[in-house]
C-alpha cells in the first residue's frame, strides 16, 4: 500500500476546480493551466 504525500494543486482556469500534480506533468508543472484536455480546448 502506498501512502500519498500532499501533492501540490492548482486551480483550473476554465472550470475553476482544483487539480493535483500528476507524474506526467513533472517537467512542465509551472506551465500547466488546465485540469484536462477538455478544459484546454474549451478555454474562455
N, C-alpha and C positions, 0 to 999 in steps of 0.2 A: 504494500500500500504506500503510495507516495503522498507526501504532505506538500500541499501547495503553499508557497510563500505569498505574502501580499504582493500582488503584481501591480505595476503602475497602470493607471487608467487615463483615458481622455474622454472628452465629450464630442460626439459626432456632430459635425457642422450642419448636417442635413436633418437628422431626426432628433437631435439634442438628447440622445440617450448615452449613458456611459458604456464604454467598451474597454476591455482589458488587453494588456500586452499579449501578443502571440509570438511564438517562436519564429514564424515566417516573417515577422516584421522586425526581427532582431537588429538588422543592419540599418534599417530605414525608419525607426520609430519616431524620430524627430519630425519626419515629413508626413507621417500618417495623419489624415484628417477625417476619414470616413470609416464607419464601422463595417461596411460591407461594399461589395461591388455595386449592389443595387442603389445604395445611398450615393455612391460616387457618380453613377450615371444620372441620378435624379437631383443633382445639386441645385441649390436655389439660384 
